[in-house]
Each structure stands twice: as C-alpha cells, then as structure tokens.
Amino acid sequence: MKLRTLILAVAVLAVLSAAAYLGNRPKAAPPADPRVGRVLLDPDTAAVAAGLVVEDQGKRVELTRGPGGSWTDASYYNLPADAGKISQLARDLNEAKVERLVTVNPERLAHLGFKDSSIAFRDSSGREIWRLVIGNEPDSGSGRFIRFGDEPRAFFSGLHVWLDTDPKAWADTRLLDLKPDDIASVKIPFESGAPVVASRAKKDSPWTTGTAPTGQRISADKLAPVLTSLTSLSFSDTADKGDAAAAAAAQHMRTVTLKTFDGRTITISLGRKPEEKRLKATAADAKEGLASLGKLTDTKAEAKPAVPEFDTIPAGPVFAVITSSDAKAAINDLMKRRAFEVDDYVFTGLPQKPDDLLEADKGK
C-alpha cells in the first residue's frame, strides 16, 4: 500500500473513532444547584408566613394566620386551626433536605409525577413566598421527587409528609382547654332529686359536699374521670346552628357547672335525642284489617290479640353547648357559629345517680 493511501486511511479511521466517542459518551451531569444539601424550608420563611395552602388530588385546604399569630382554618368555617399540626408540617419541611439535583430535562420532568400535590406559604398580602411541588416516589430509595414553584428542574429529597386535604382535620377540635386541677367546684344534676355539688379549697384538698347522706362522702376516684372528660372536651363534628339533630338534642340536655380557682364559671350542657320505639306497621296488619271486615257477622270466630312489633330508632348524636362567665372567652363566640357534636361517651359517662359519685366515709 502506498504511504499516501495509508495516511488517508488512518485519518479517516481517526475521524470515525472521534465521532463514535462523541456520540456515545455519557451525558454531562446537570449543573450544581446551591440548594443541594440545604433544608427544604428555611425557618425564617415559615416564621413570616401568614397563609398555608395544601393541595393534593384535586382537593385543597387553606389556613391563615392573624396578626396575633393564631391560625384559622379558612376551609372549615374559619374555626381555630390546629397549631400543633401546622408546626409538625413546618418541622418536617425544616428537617428534610435537598439531597441531589435529578434533572433539568423537560421530557424527564414530565415523567416524575408533578401534578397538583403541593405545599405553599403566603405572606400577609396573599403573595406566594414559597411553594414545594411534590412528585412520585423513586423506584428505589425512600423519599420524593420535588420542585420549587414552577422551576424547570427536579430534585430528590428524603421528605416524608402527609398531604392532608380534609378541611376538618386541620381544625383545632378542643372546646375547652382546662385541667382537672383547675376546678374548684362542680355541680352535677340528675333526672330526679337534688344535684350533687362538690367543692374543694385547693387542688390537693379533699372534695366535700353538703348533700351526701350520713356515712358517705364524695369519691375522688369516681369524680376524677368525669372531670377529665369534661375539661378536655373536644368536638368530633359540627353542624349548622339550625340542624334538626342539634335542635332535638337541645330538648334533652344535662347541664354541668364548673367553677375554677381563678373565679370563672363554665356551664357544659350535653344532650341528644333519646332512643325511640315506634309501633311497626306491617303488610300483615293491613291484610288482617281487611279480613276482619268479613268477620263482623261471624260469631264463632275467636279474636286473637295481636303481638305488637316495634321499630327502634337509635338515639341521636350528642351535642355540647358551653358558656363561660369570661365575656372575652373564645368559646362564647365559637358557640354562636356552629353546633358542636361530641363523642357519645362524654354524655353516657356522666353519673346517672348520686350514688355513682359517693363512697363510704371510713372516718365516720
């Protein structure tokens, strides 16, 4: 082979080799991002936030924070929001970090599950100051793909967070924020007879009453669970003020009166529509009625008394109505806005007779 031909062949092979290398070499890694290694949510951003929006699967919850720092559940009748739940969410975002930049490729971004799952904080004017869009979990590893706002880049974080979009779940369900130790006296009425009034001079003093029969006294052990359920009363659901079940409950209330050591008087009325039994009308009754018309002249027919059947209509839900002697107490305003349903056990657990609160006085 001539030298010139050999040189040309080597040159062609070199060009082909270079082209093959350039075509098959690994793609360059995405450029570094200064947020990698940092927490998702800066504590300072959370501190100045005046609004929070959580979205997922077409559902949305909005919370707002007033000038005094208290949060309101704007998505659930503007009731007070659960500050502890909000703090937990902020803590999860404060502790999770941006672990790596995943991609800036639009085609790959489209396959990471970024749809409508997001958490956003707003300032007092309603302007969005931070938003995290949450995508799929990776095939391997524990965490989520994330985006900041509408940025065309995706990251990975070991974030574990529950996007709760149930508006009621963000409301603060506490109706009273008392402790049994706060109570100086309690008055519990009964269907018949005088109510039991128990009082004590200090939180560690024994309970006394002037209505106990000779040889008996108030049992601290029996009274304790009653005070615990009343002072920590929370709602399980709410209804419109004109709700029929709430109106029916209002006709069957028992009102317990608490007095605190700091001079407040709190009344707690609990009630529900009682269980009802109604005579059941059956097809057999109608048939028997028609047949009896043909027997009016039959003197030999024996009259058999019918055995009545009844339908049982369950008792209605328990509702609570609370008032405080403190005109500025939030509970007074709260009661004007909604009817509050509470767990049945709070009502059924009330003592049914004075003996349920008494024990033998061993000192007499």
VOBA-1610 file (N, C-alpha, C; in pm, whole numbers, padded with zeros to 5 digits, always signed):
BEGIN
Met+00087-00119+00000Met+00000+00000+00000Met+00091+00124+00000Lys+00052+00221-00083Lys+00132+00342-00089Lys+00118+00420+00042Leu+00223+00493+00075Leu+00226+00568+00202Leu+00112+00670+00208Arg+00084+00735+00096Arg-00021+00838+00094Arg-00157+00775+00126Thr-00181+00659+00065Thr-00309+00591+00089Thr-00321+00549+00234Leu-00213+00501+00290Leu-00212+00458+00430Leu-00243+00574+00525Ile-00185+00688+00496Ile-00208+00805+00582Ile-00354+00848+00576Leu-00412+00846+00454Leu-00552+00883+00439Leu-00643+00787+00515Ala-00614+00657+00510Ala-00695+00557+00580Ala-00691+00578+00730Val-00570+00605+00782Val-00555+00630+00926Val-00633+00754+00969Ala-00630+00857+00884Ala-00701+00981+00916Ala-00852+00959+00920Val-00902+00882+00822Val-01045+00852+00820Val-01088+00774+00943Leu-01007+00674+00979Leu-01037+00595+01099Leu-01038+00681+01225Ala-00949+00776+01232Ala-00942+00865+01349Ala-01068+00950+01360Val-01112+01001+01242Val-01233+01084+01243Val-01354+01001+01286Leu-01367+00878+01233Leu-01478+00792+01269Leu-01477+00756+01418Ser-01357+00730+01470Ser-01345+00697+01613Ser-01388+00815+01701Ala-01347+00934+01660Ala-01384+01053+01737Ala-01535+01074+01736Ala-01594+01053+01617Ala-01739+01071+01606Ala-01813+00970+01692Ala-01762+00843+01690Ala-01827+00740+01772Ala-01816+00773+01921Tyr-01705+00825+01964Tyr-01687+00860+02106Tyr-01781+00973+02147Leu-01789+01075+02062Leu-01875+01188+02095Leu-02023+01149+02099Gly-02058+01051+02012Gly-02197+01008+02009Gly-02237+00920+02126Asn-02141+00849+02183Asn-02172+00752+02288Asn-02125+00791+02428Arg-02058+00902+02438Arg-02008+00940+02570Arg-02122+00974+02664Pro-02108+00954+02795Pro-02214+00987+02892Pro-02250+01134+02887Lys-02382+01161+02907Lys-02426+01300+02908Lys-02372+01371+03032Ala-02341+01495+03016Ala-02287+01572+03127Ala-02390+01583+03240Ala-02345+01575+03363Ala-02435+01587+03479Ala-02494+01727+03482Pro-02616+01740+03532Pro-02676+01872+03544Pro-02586+01963+03628Pro-02586+02089+03598Pro-02502+02181+03677Pro-02541+02181+03823Ala-02449+02210+03909Ala-02475+02210+04053Ala-02577+02318+04088Asp-02652+02296+04196Asp-02752+02393+04243Asp-02718+02424+04388Pro-02715+02551+04425Pro-02675+02588+04562Pro-02769+02535+04670Arg-02890+02491+04633Arg-02984+02441+04733Arg-02957+02296+04773Val-02879+02225+04696Val-02846+02086+04729Val-02772+02084+04863Gly-02820+02000+04955Gly-02760+01992+05089Gly-02828+02080+05191Arg-02917+02167+05146Arg-02986+02255+05238Arg-03127+02204+05268Val-03188+02260+05375Val-03324+02218+05412Val-03423+02270+05310Leu-03537+02204+05298Leu-03638+02245+05200Leu-03696+02382+05234Leu-03730+02401+05360Leu-03795+02525+05403Leu-03710+02594+05507Asp-03670+02715+05476Asp-03592+02793+05571Asp-03681+02836+05687Pro-03635+02821+05811Pro-03718+02859+05926Pro-03766+03004+05922Asp-03685+03093+05866Asp-03726+03233+05858Asp-03846+03252+05766Thr-03852+03172+05659Thr-03966+03181+05568Thr-04093+03136+05638Ala-04085+03025+05712Ala-04202+02976+05785Ala-04246+03075+05891Ala-04149+03144+05952Ala-04182+03237+06061Ala-04263+03357+06013Val-04240+03401+05890Val-04310+03520+05841Val-04436+03484+05763Ala-04462+03355+05743Ala-04577+03314+05665Ala-04708+03351+05733Ala-04803+03401+05654Ala-04935+03435+05706Ala-05044+03349+05644Gly-05004+03256+05560Gly-05101+03167+05497Gly-05035+03037+05456Leu-05113+02931+05454Leu-05065+02799+05416Leu-05171+02732+05329Val-05128+02677+05217Val-05219+02607+05126Val-05162+02468+05099Val-05244+02366+05121Val-05205+02227+05094Val-05299+02174+04987Glu-05243+02119+04878Glu-05323+02066+04768Glu-05279+01925+04734Asp-05377+01842+04698Asp-05346+01705+04658Asp-05469+01642+04595Gln-05450+01581+04478Gln-05555+01506+04410Gln-05684+01587+04395Gly-05668+01711+04357Gly-05784+01796+04330Gly-05850+01857+04452Lys-05798+01830+04571Lys-05853+01887+04694Lys-05757+01991+04749Arg-05815+02084+04827Arg-05735+02199+04870Arg-05778+02244+05009Val-05681+02276+05093Val-05706+02330+05227Val-05627+02459+05241Glu-05693+02561+05295Glu-05626+02690+05315Glu-05635+02732+05460Leu-05522+02772+05516Leu-05514+02820+05654Leu-05455+02960+05653Thr-05498+03043+05747Thr-05447+03179+05755Thr-05403+03209+05898Arg-05305+03297+05909Arg-05256+03338+06042Arg-05283+03486+06062Gly-05344+03517+06175Gly-05378+03655+06206Gly-05261+03731+06266Pro-05279+03862+06288Pro-05171+03945+06344Pro-05120+03894+06479Gly-05207+03831+06557Gly-05164+03781+06687Gly-05091+03649+06682Gly-05079+03592+06563Gly-05006+03466+06548Gly-05092+03342+06549Ser-05222+03356+06577Ser-05310+03239+06581Ser-05355+03203+06440Trp-05365+03072+06415Trp-05403+03022+06283Trp-05553+02994+06277Thr-05611+03015+06159Thr-05753+02990+06135Thr-05768+02894+06018Asp-05862+02801+06033Asp-05889+02705+05926Asp-05991+02769+05831Ala-05941+02841+05730Ala-06028+02913+05638Ala-06116+02819+05557Ser-06077+02695+05544Ser-06153+02598+05465Ser-06260+02528+05547Tyr-06263+02552+05678Tyr-06363+02487+05763Tyr-06424+02590+05857Tyr-06510+02674+05802Tyr-06592+02770+05877Tyr-06508+02868+05959Asn-06383+02887+05919Asn-06294+02980+05990Asn-06282+02948+06139Leu-06287+02820+06171Leu-06264+02780+06309Leu-06116+02787+06341Pro-06079+02795+06468Pro-05936+02794+06503Pro-05867+02670+06446Ala-05748+02689+06394Ala-05673+02578+06335Ala-05584+02513+06439Asp-05548+02389+06410Asp-05463+02311+06499Asp-05318+02356+06481Ala-05272+02441+06572Ala-05137+02495+06561Ala-05032+02385+06569Gly-05059+02280+06646Gly-04963+02171+06657Gly-04943+02099+06526Lys-05050+02082+06450Lys-05040+02014+06321Lys-04963+02098+06221Ile-04986+02229+06225Ile-04913+02319+06136Ile-04765+02319+06173Ser-04735+02321+06301Ser-04595+02318+06345Ser-04525+02189+06302Gln-04598+02077+06309Gln-04539+01950+06267Gln-04506+01951+06118Leu-04594+02006+06037Leu-04567+02015+05894Leu-04445+02103+05868Ala-04440+02218+05933Ala-04324+02307+05915Ala-04196+02239+05962Arg-04205+02163+06070Arg-04087+02092+06121Arg-04038+01987+06022Asp-04133+01914+05960Asp-04094+01814+05859Asp-04021+01880+05743Leu-04069+01997+05702Leu-04006+02067+05590Leu-03875+02132+05631Asn-03864+02172+05758Asn-03739+02230+05808Asn-03628+02128+05821Glu-03667+02002+05845Glu-03567+01897+05870Glu-03526+01822+05744Ala-03615+01810+05647Ala-03582+01740+05523Ala-03489+01825+05438Lys-03399+01761+05365Lys-03300+01833+05284Lys-03314+01800+05136Val-03262+01891+05054Val-03248+01866+04911Val-03123+01779+04895Glu-03142+01656+04855Glu-03029+01563+04853Glu-02952+01566+04721Arg-03023+01588+04609Arg-02949+01596+04481Arg-03040+01656+04375Leu-02976+01713+04273Leu-03047+01759+04155Leu-03068+01640+04063Val-03191+01617+04022Val-03223+01500+03942Val-03214+01529+03793Thr-03282+01634+03747Thr-03282+01662+03604Thr-03332+01802+03576Val-03286+01854+03460Val-03341+01978+03406Val-03400+01951+03268Asn-03411+01825+03233Asn-03464+01782+03104Asn-03616+01783+03108Pro-03682+01864+03024Pro-03829+01872+03026Pro-03897+01738+03003Glu-03841+01654+02916Glu-03902+01525+02888Glu-03899+01435+03012Arg-03789+01437+03083Arg-03779+01355+03203Arg-03865+01413+03315Leu-03870+01545+03323Leu-03955+01609+03424Leu-04100+01562+03413Ala-04146+01544+03289Ala-04284+01507+03264Ala-04320+01369+03318His-04218+01288+03349His-04242+01152+03396His-04219+01135+03546Leu-04202+01246+03619Leu-04172+01237+03762Leu-04295+01262+03850Gly-04410+01275+03790Gly-04534+01282+03869Gly-04568+01417+03928Phe-04519+01524+03868Phe-04552+01657+03920Phe-04687+01700+03866Lys-04790+01693+03952Lys-04925+01729+03910Lys-04979+01839+04000Asp-05065+01803+04097Asp-05127+01906+04181Asp-05100+01884+04329Ser-04994+01811+04362Ser-04960+01789+04503Ser-04857+01894+04544Ser-04896+01982+04634Ser-04805+02091+04669Ser-04835+02147+04807Ile-04734+02217+04859Ile-04746+02291+04985Ile-04695+02431+04958Ala-04772+02533+04995Ala-04731+02670+04968Ala-04752+02758+05090Phe-04659+02850+05111Phe-04673+02952+05215Phe-04691+03087+05147Arg-04773+03172+05210Arg-04800+03305+05156Arg-04772+03411+05261Asp-04751+03534+05213Asp-04733+03645+05307Asp-04868+03707+05339Ser-04866+03814+05416Ser-04991+03874+05463Ser-05075+03935+05350Ser-05013+03962+05235Ser-05086+04016+05121Ser-05142+03907+05032Gly-05114+03781+05066Gly-05161+03670+04984Gly-05063+03627+04877Arg-04947+03694+04871Arg-04847+03660+04770Arg-04773+03533+04810Glu-04754+03445+04716Glu-04684+03319+04743Glu-04535+03346+04763Ile-04483+03302+04877Ile-04341+03325+04905Ile-04259+03196+04900Trp-04328+03083+04896Trp-04257+02954+04887Trp-04357+02847+04849Arg-04318+02762+04753Arg-04407+02652+04715Arg-04324+02531+04677Leu-04363+02419+04730Leu-04297+02293+04701Leu-04396+02203+04629Val-04362+02161+04508Val-04444+02069+04431Val-04386+01929+04450Ile-04471+01835+04487Ile-04424+01702+04525Ile-04463+01600+04419Gly-04364+01522+04373Gly-04387+01423+04269Gly-04388+01282+04324Asn-04353+01189+04238Asn-04357+01047+04273Asn-04247+01008+04370Glu-04263+00891+04427Glu-04154+00827+04498Glu-04066+00758+04395Pro-03934+00756+04414Pro-03847+00687+04317Pro-03864+00536+04327Asp-03824+00467+04221Asp-03834+00321+04222Asp-03749+00260+04333Ser-03639+00322+04360Ser-03553+00274+04468Ser-03522+00392+04561Gly-03519+00364+04688Gly-03492+00471+04784Gly-03621+00524+04843Ser-03609+00590+04955Ser-03725+00641+05027Ser-03722+00792+05022Gly-03826+00851+04969Gly-03832+00996+04958Gly-03922+01035+04843Arg-03909+01160+04795Arg-03994+01209+04687Arg-03913+01298+04592Phe-03956+01299+04465Phe-03906+01398+04372Phe-03978+01529+04404Ile-03907+01640+04398Ile-03965+01769+04434Ile-03924+01876+04334Arg-04007+01981+04331Arg-03975+02100+04253Arg-04007+02222+04338Phe-03934+02329+04317Phe-03964+02454+04385Phe-04041+02543+04288Gly-04167+02569+04323Gly-04250+02651+04237Gly-04264+02590+04098Asp-04248+02677+03997Asp-04260+02632+03858Asp-04124+02616+03791Glu-04021+02607+03870Glu-03887+02593+03812Glu-03877+02466+03727Pro-03809+02476+03611Pro-03796+02359+03521Pro-03681+02267+03562Arg-03679+02230+03690Arg-03576+02139+03738Arg-03631+02059+03856Ala-03587+01936+03867Ala-03636+01847+03971Ala-03523+01804+04062Phe-03558+01788+04190Phe-03462+01743+04290Phe-03517+01616+04355Phe-03432+01556+04435Phe-03476+01444+04519Phe-03454+01481+04664Ser-03551+01444+04749Ser-03541+01468+04893Ser-03592+01346+04967Gly-03537+01322+05084Gly-03585+01214+05169Gly-03710+01253+05246Leu-03785+01351+05196Leu-03904+01404+05263Leu-04011+01297+05282His-04067+01294+05403His-04184+01212+05433His-04291+01307+05488Val-04397+01324+05413Val-04500+01418+05455Val-04636+01368+05409Trp-04737+01394+05491Trp-04875+01356+05457Trp-04950+01482+05418Leu-04997+01484+05293Leu-05073+01598+05244Leu-05221+01578+05281Asp-05258+01623+05397Asp-05394+01606+05448Asp-05481+01717+05391Thr-05577+01680+05307Thr-05664+01780+05245Thr-05808+01773+05298Asp-05826+01714+05416Asp-05955+01715+05483Asp-05965+01844+05565Pro-06050+01938+05525Pro-06055+02067+05597Pro-06078+02052+05747Lys-06168+01961+05785Lys-06199+01945+05927Lys-06078+01895+06006Ala-05991+01819+05940Ala-05876+01762+06009Ala-05775+01868+06053Trp-05783+01988+05994Trp-05690+02096+06032Trp-05748+02186+06141Ala-05873+02165+06178Ala-05934+02248+06282Ala-05889+02201+06420Asp-05877+02296+06510Asp-05848+02264+06650Asp-05977+02216+06714Thr-05985+02088+06748Thr-06110+02030+06797Thr-06136+02058+06945Arg-06041+02116+07014Arg-06062+02140+07157Arg-06168+02247+07179Leu-06264+02215+07263Leu-06364+02313+07302Leu-06328+02380+07434Leu-06261+02305+07519Leu-06214+02358+07648Leu-06067+02322+07665Asp-05995+02413+07722Asp-05853+02389+07749Asp-05830+02403+07899Leu-05895+02315+07974Leu-05882+02315+08119Leu-05816+02187+08165Lys-05779+02185+08291Lys-05727+02064+08355Lys-05812+02036+08480Pro-05825+01912+08519Pro-05900+01882+08642Pro-05850+01961+08762Asp-05720+01988+08768Asp-05665+02064+08881Asp-05714+02208+08885Asp-05771+02257+08773Asp-05822+02395+08770Asp-05958+02409+08838Ile-06024+02296+08865Ile-06164+02300+08909Ile-06175+02307+09061Ala-06247+02411+09106Ala-06269+02428+09250Ala-06401+02367+09294Ser-06500+02366+09204Ser-06627+02304+09239Ser-06697+02255+09113Val-06786+02158+09130Val-06861+02102+09019Val-07003+02072+09067Lys-07100+02104+08983Lys-07240+02078+09013Lys-07296+01986+08905Ile-07345+01869+08947Ile-07394+01769+08853Ile-07541+01739+08884Pro-07632+01766+08792Pro-07774+01742+08816Pro-07815+01599+08775Phe-07933+01559+08821Phe-07987+01427+08788Phe-08134+01442+08747Glu-08188+01339+08687Glu-08327+01345+08641Glu-08424+01368+08756Ser-08392+01311+08868Ser-08478+01332+08986Ser-08389+01356+09108Gly-08438+01432+09199Gly-08360+01460+09319Gly-08270+01581+09302Ala-08206+01614+09412Ala-08117+01730+09412Ala-07986+01699+09341Pro-07923+01801+09284Pro-07792+01779+09222Pro-07685+01758+09328Val-07573+01703+09286Val-07458+01689+09374Val-07363+01805+09346Val-07327+01875+09451Val-07231+01985+09439Val-07109+01948+09521Ala-06996+01936+09454Ala-06871+01901+09523Ala-06774+02018+09510Ser-06700+02045+09616Ser-06605+02156+09612Ser-06482+02121+09694Arg-06377+02201+09673Arg-06253+02183+09749Arg-06184+02319+09762Ala-06108+02336+09868Ala-06042+02464+09894Ala-05921+02484+09805Lys-05843+02379+09781Lys-05725+02383+09696Lys-05723+02256+09611Lys-05637+02254+09510Lys-05638+02140+09419Lys-05599+02009+09487Asp-05523+02019+09595Asp-05485+01896+09665Asp-05569+01872+09792Ser-05676+01952+09808Ser-05766+01932+09923Ser-05870+01826+09888Pro-05927+01761+09989Pro-06031+01660+09961Pro-06161+01726+09914Trp-06234+01653+09831Trp-06365+01702+09786Trp-06466+01686+09899Thr-06553+01786+09911Thr-06658+01780+10013Thr-06792+01817+09950Thr-06899+01773+10013Thr-07034+01809+09970Thr-07126+01811+10090Gly-07225+01899+10084Gly-07321+01906+10193Gly-07444+01821+10168Thr-07447+01749+10055Thr-07568+01673+10021Thr-07550+01522+10036Ala-07433+01478+10079Ala-07411+01333+10093Ala-07484+01281+10217Pro-07544+01164+10208Pro-07608+01104+10326Pro-07505+01076+10435Thr-07551+01063+10556Thr-07461+01033+10668Thr-07384+00904+10641Gly-07253+00910+10664Gly-07169+00793+10643Gly-07114+00780+10502Gln-07143+00879+10416Gln-07089+00876+10281Gln-07020+01007+10248Arg-06937+01002+10147Arg-06863+01120+10103Arg-06838+01112+09953Ile-06795+01225+09896Ile-06760+01225+09754Ile-06636+01139+09731Ser-06640+01057+09631Ser-06526+00973+09596Ser-06442+01046+09491Ala-06319+01078+09525Ala-06229+01145+09431Ala-06202+01056+09310Asp-06195+00925+09333Asp-06169+00833+09222Asp-06286+00828+09124Lys-06408+00840+09174Lys-06526+00839+09085Lys-06545+00973+09014Leu-06507+01081+09081Leu-06523+01213+09023Leu-06415+01243+08919Ala-06297+01188+08937Ala-06183+01220+08850Ala-06211+01197+08702Pro-06262+01079+08660Pro-06285+01059+08516Pro-06391+01152+08459Val-06487+01192+08542Val-06590+01285+08496Val-06525+01421+08466Leu-06442+01468+08556Leu-06375+01597+08535Leu-06278+01591+08418Thr-06212+01478+08401Thr-06116+01464+08290Thr-06186+01476+08156Ser-06299+01406+08139Ser-06369+01410+08011Ser-06432+01546+07984Leu-06474+01616+08089Leu-06537+01746+08070Leu-06435+01855+08041Thr-06326+01857+08115Thr-06228+01965+08098Thr-06148+01952+07968Ser-06143+01833+07912Ser-06070+01813+07786Ser-06166+01794+07668Leu-06286+01849+07680Leu-06390+01826+07581Leu-06348+01875+07443Ser-06366+01789+07342Ser-06335+01821+07203Ser-06454+01782+07116Phe-06467+01848+07001Phe-06576+01811+06912Phe-06530+01706+06812Ser-06624+01623+06769Ser-06597+01523+06666Ser-06651+01565+06531Asp-06748+01657+06532Asp-06806+01708+06408Asp-06882+01836+06441Thr-06921+01909+06339Thr-07002+02029+06360Thr-07120+02027+06264Ala-07220+02109+06295Ala-07339+02119+06211Ala-07386+02264+06212Asp-07474+02295+06117Asp-07534+02429+06116Asp-07612+02452+06245Lys-07623+02576+06284Lys-07695+02608+06406Lys-07841+02563+06400Gly-07898+02558+06281Gly-08037+02516+06268Gly-08053+02367+06241Asp-07950+02290+06263Asp-07955+02146+06235Asp-08064+02078+06321Ala-08141+01988+06257Ala-08253+01924+06327Ala-08205+01837+06443Ala-08094+01765+06425Ala-08043+01679+06532Ala-07997+01762+06650Ala-07935+01878+06622Ala-07891+01967+06730Ala-08011+02024+06804Ala-08116+02060+06730Ala-08236+02114+06793Ala-08303+02009+06881Ala-08305+01884+06835Ala-08364+01776+06915Ala-08281+01751+07040Ala-08149+01759+07027Ala-08062+01738+07143Ala-08084+01846+07248Ala-08112+01968+07203Ala-08131+02080+07296Ala-08249+02058+07390Gln-08340+01968+07353Gln-08457+01941+07437Gln-08428+01838+07546His-08307+01782+07545His-08276+01674+07640His-08135+01695+07698Met-08110+01815+07746Met-07977+01850+07795Met-07962+01827+07946Arg-07840+01787+07984Arg-07798+01792+08125Arg-07686+01895+08134Thr-07698+01984+08228Thr-07603+02093+08239Thr-07515+02078+08363Val-07387+02064+08340Val-07288+02055+08449Val-07222+02192+08462Thr-07207+02237+08585Thr-07146+02367+08611Thr-07011+02348+08678Leu-06909+02408+08619Leu-06773+02404+08675Leu-06733+02544+08720Lys-06668+02551+08833Lys-06611+02677+08878Lys-06462+02656+08900Thr-06382+02747+08847Thr-06236+02734+08854Thr-06181+02813+08972Phe-06058+02781+09006Phe-05994+02852+09117Phe-05969+02999+09084Asp-05965+03036+08956Asp-05944+03176+08921Asp-06074+03253+08903Gly-06187+03191+08944Gly-06313+03265+08950Gly-06404+03252+08829Arg-06369+03173+08732Arg-06457+03156+08615Arg-06565+03051+08641Thr-06679+03072+08579Thr-06788+02972+08583Thr-06813+02924+08441Ile-06807+02795+08421Ile-06825+02735+08289Ile-06940+02636+08296Thr-07039+02653+08211Thr-07150+02559+08205Thr-07135+02473+08080Ile-07156+02344+08097Ile-07145+02249+07988Ile-07276+02172+07979Ser-07352+02198+07874Ser-07479+02128+07853Ser-07458+02020+07747Leu-07494+01898+07783Leu-07478+01784+07693Leu-07612+01714+07676Gly-07643+01676+07554Gly-07769+01607+07534Gly-07782+01550+07395Arg-07881+01465+07378Arg-07915+01408+07248Arg-08058+01359+07249Lys-08114+01342+07132Lys-08248+01287+07123Lys-08243+01142+07168Pro-08329+01101+07263Pro-08322+00964+07317Pro-08364+00860+07213Glu-08325+00738+07242Glu-08370+00626+07160Glu-08522+00622+07162Glu-08582+00584+07050Glu-08729+00585+07040Glu-08778+00453+06982Lys-08888+00405+07035Lys-08951+00284+06982Lys-09086+00321+06923Arg-09106+00281+06797Arg-09231+00311+06727Arg-09298+00182+06684Leu-09429+00181+06696Leu-09507+00064+06656Leu-09487+00040+06507Lys-09451-00082+06476Lys-09422-00118+06337Lys-09553-00152+06265Ala-09577-00089+06155Ala-09693-00119+06070Ala-09647-00215+05962Thr-09707-00333+05955Thr-09665-00435+05860Thr-09775-00461+05758Ala-09737-00530+05651Ala-09834-00569+05548Ala-09938-00664+05607Ala-09894-00747+05703Ala-09987-00842+05766Ala-10095-00767+05843Asp-10059-00652+05903Asp-10159-00574+05975Asp-10270-00526+05881Ala-10229-00478+05765Ala-10326-00428+05669Ala-10415-00541+05618Lys-10354-00656+05591Lys-10432-00771+05542Lys-10531-00818+05648Glu-10487-00821+05773Glu-10574-00864+05882Glu-10690-00767+05900Gly-10662-00639+05879Gly-10768-00540+05893Gly-10877-00558+05789Leu-10837-00589+05665Leu-10934-00612+05559Leu-11013-00740+05584Ala-10944-00846+05631Ala-11010-00974+05656Ala-11113-00961+05767Ser-11085-00875+05863Ser-11176-00863+05977Ser-11310-00804+05937Leu-11311-00731+05823Leu-11438-00675+05778Leu-11538-00783+05740Gly-11486-00898+05693Gly-11576-01007+05654Gly-11615-01094+05770Lys-11564-01065+05887Lys-11592-01150+06003Lys-11681-01081+06106Leu-11731-00964+06067Leu-11810-00892+06165Leu-11934-00968+06208Thr-11989-01055+06115Thr-12111-01132+06148Thr-12079-01274+06189Asp-11949-01306+06193Asp-11908-01443+06228Asp-11892-01451+06379Thr-11992-01500+06447Thr-11987-01503+06593Thr-11901-01615+06647Lys-11864-01707+06558Lys-11784-01821+06603Lys-11634-01790+06598Ala-11597-01681+06527Ala-11454-01651+06513Ala-11397-01608+06648Glu-11282-01658+06678Glu-11212-01623+06802Glu-11119-01506+06778Ala-11126-01406+06860Ala-11038-01289+06847Ala-10904-01320+06912Lys-10798-01314+06833Lys-10662-01339+06884Lys-10588-01206+06896Pro-10547-01172+07016Pro-10477-01044+07031Pro-10345-01043+06953Ala-10324-00937+06879Ala-10201-00926+06801Ala-10085-00887+06893Val-09970-00943+06862Val-09848-00910+06937Val-09783-00790+06867Pro-09779-00677+06933Pro-09724-00558+06867Pro-09573-00573+06840Glu-09531-00517+06727Glu-09389-00513+06693Glu-09346-00367+06686Phe-09222-00345+06724Phe-09172-00208+06730Phe-09044-00193+06649Asp-09029-00077+06591Asp-08901-00035+06530Asp-08827+00048+06634Thr-08695+00022+06645Thr-08613+00101+06737Thr-08537+00206+06658Ile-08560+00330+06692Ile-08488+00441+06629Ile-08374+00479+06723Pro-08250+00464+06679Pro-08137+00489+06768Pro-08136+00632+06822Ala-08069+00648+06934Ala-08051+00782+06991Ala-07970+00868+06894Gly-07997+00997+06899Gly-07927+01089+06810Gly-07786+01118+06858Pro-07710+01195+06780Pro-07575+01233+06821Pro-07578+01327+06942Val-07469+01327+07016Val-07458+01412+07135Val-07402+01548+07095Phe-07467+01653+07139Phe-07421+01789+07113Phe-07387+01857+07246Ala-07292+01948+07238Ala-07248+02021+07357Ala-07268+02171+07336Val-07317+02237+07440Val-07331+02383+07441Val-07256+02433+07564Ile-07161+02522+07542Ile-07072+02565+07651Ile-07078+02717+07662Thr-07080+02767+07784Thr-07070+02911+07808Thr-06967+02937+07917Ser-06904+03051+07908Ser-06806+03092+08009Ser-06846+03227+08065Ser-06825+03246+08193Ser-06855+03375+08256Ser-06757+03483+08212Asp-06646+03443+08153Asp-06549+03537+08099Asp-06600+03586+07964Ala-06642+03711+07958Ala-06702+03764+07834Ala-06607+03757+07716Lys-06477+03756+07741Lys-06379+03754+07632Lys-06338+03611+07591Ala-06393+03512+07657Ala-06356+03374+07627Ala-06395+03339+07484Ala-06304+03276+07411Ala-06329+03241+07272Ala-06446+03145+07256Ile-06470+03062+07357Ile-06574+02961+07346Ile-06712+03026+07330Asn-06733+03143+07386Asn-06863+03210+07375Asn-06894+03247+07230Asp-06793+03296+07159Asp-06811+03329+07017Asp-06825+03202+06934Leu-06747+03101+06969Leu-06749+02976+06893Leu-06887+02913+06894Met-06954+02917+07009Met-07085+02855+07021Met-07192+02925+06936Lys-07168+03051+06898Lys-07264+03124+06816Lys-07254+03084+06668Arg-07144+03018+06632Arg-07117+02996+06490Arg-07157+02858+06440Arg-07143+02755+06522Arg-07174+02619+06479Arg-07235+02542+06596Ala-07297+02429+06563Ala-07340+02333+06665Ala-07233+02226+06671Phe-07192+02190+06793Phe-07075+02103+06808Phe-07115+01966+06861Glu-07085+01865+06780Glu-07111+01727+06818Glu-06989+01671+06891Val-07014+01595+06998Val-06904+01536+07075Val-06925+01385+07083Asp-06822+01316+07129Asp-06831+01171+07140Asp-06938+01129+07241Asp-07005+01019+07211Asp-07114+00973+07296Asp-07071+00948+07440Tyr-06948+00897+07458Tyr-06907+00855+07592Tyr-06904+00971+07691Val-06886+01093+07642Val-06884+01209+07733Val-07020+01223+07800Phe-07126+01196+07724Phe-07262+01206+07778Phe-07300+01081+07856Thr-07275+00965+07797Thr-07314+00840+07864Thr-07229+00815+07988Gly-07112+00876+07995Gly-07024+00857+08111Gly-07059+00944+08230Leu-07154+01036+08214Leu-07196+01117+08329Leu-07265+01028+08432Pro-07244+01056+08560Pro-07312+00975+08663Pro-07463+00985+08649Gln-07532+00872+08667Gln-07677+00868+08649Gln-07754+00889+08779Lys-07684+00873+08891Lys-07749+00894+09022Lys-07641+00936+09121Pro-07679+01001+09231Pro-07579+01049+09327Pro-07486+00940+09377Asp-07537+00818+09395Asp-07453+00709+09445Asp-07333+00683+09355Asp-07342+00721+09227Asp-07230+00700+09134Asp-07110+00787+09168Leu-07130+00885+09257Leu-07021+00975+09295Leu-06980+00957+09442Leu-07047+00869+09513Leu-07025+00858+09656Leu-06953+00728+09694Glu-06894+00732+09813Glu-06832+00613+09871Glu-06850+00621+10023Ala-06825+00511+10089Ala-06839+00506+10236Ala-06733+00598+10299Asp-06777+00676+10396Asp-06686+00764+10469Asp-06628+00683+10586Lys-06510+00632+10565Lys-06448+00544+10666Lys-06408+00617+10794Gly-06411+00751+10784Gly-06374+00826+10905Gly-06491+00843+10998Lys-06610+00794+10961Lys-06727+00811+11049Lys-06782+00678+11092
//
